[in-house]
Amino acid sequence: MDFTVRLPIDAAEARRRLLEKGVLAGIPLGGFSFFTRNDMLLTVTEAHSKRHVDLLVDLLDSVLGG
């Protein structure tokens, strides 16, 4: 499943911060069509366990200052 999230910070910066934690996730969508620089495309498939999804949520919260 693909979905777009609008982050409180620039999506490219969020991706950079995730990379610093060893996680490659999300595609910044700024510059495409009607998307803003804070929009990020995320994908989750059946290959991802609930634990993996929860880890991504926790890491995103961490890099967003939550």
C-alpha positions in Angstrom: 0.0 0.0 0.0 1.3 3.4 -1.0 0.4 6.5 0.9 1.4 10.1 1.2 2.1 11.9 4.5 2.5 15.6 5.1 5.2 16.1 7.6 5.8 19.2 9.8 9.3 19.5 8.3 10.8 19.3 4.8 10.5 15.6 3.7 14.0 15.6 2.3 15.3 16.6 5.7 13.2 13.9 7.4 14.6 11.3 5.0 18.2 12.5 5.7 17.6 12.2 9.4 16.2 8.6 8.9 19.3 7.7 6.9 21.4 8.9 9.8 19.6 6.3 11.9 20.3 3.6 9.2 16.8 3.6 7.7 16.1 4.3 4.0 12.4 5.2 3.9 10.2 7.5 1.9 10.4 9.6 -1.2 10.2 13.3 -0.9 7.5 14.6 -3.3 8.2 18.3 -3.4 8.3 19.6 -6.9 5.9 17.0 -8.3 2.5 18.1 -9.3 0.5 19.6 -6.4 2.7 18.1 -3.6 4.6 20.4 -1.2 8.1 20.0 0.0 6.7 18.5 3.3 5.0 15.6 1.5 6.6 12.1 1.5 5.5 8.9 -0.2 5.7 5.8 2.0 5.0 2.2 1.0 4.2 -0.8 3.1 3.7 -4.3 1.7 2.8 -7.7 3.1 6.6 -8.3 3.5 6.7 -5.7 6.3 5.7 -7.0 9.7 3.7 -5.0 12.2 7.0 -4.7 14.2 8.7 -3.1 11.2 5.8 -0.6 10.6 5.8 0.3 14.3 9.6 0.8 14.2 9.2 3.2 11.2 6.5 5.1 13.0 8.7 5.4 16.1 11.7 6.6 14.0 9.6 9.1 12.2 8.3 10.5 15.5 11.9 10.7 16.7 13.3 12.6 13.7 10.3 14.9 13.7 11.0 15.9 17.3 8.2 14.0 18.9 
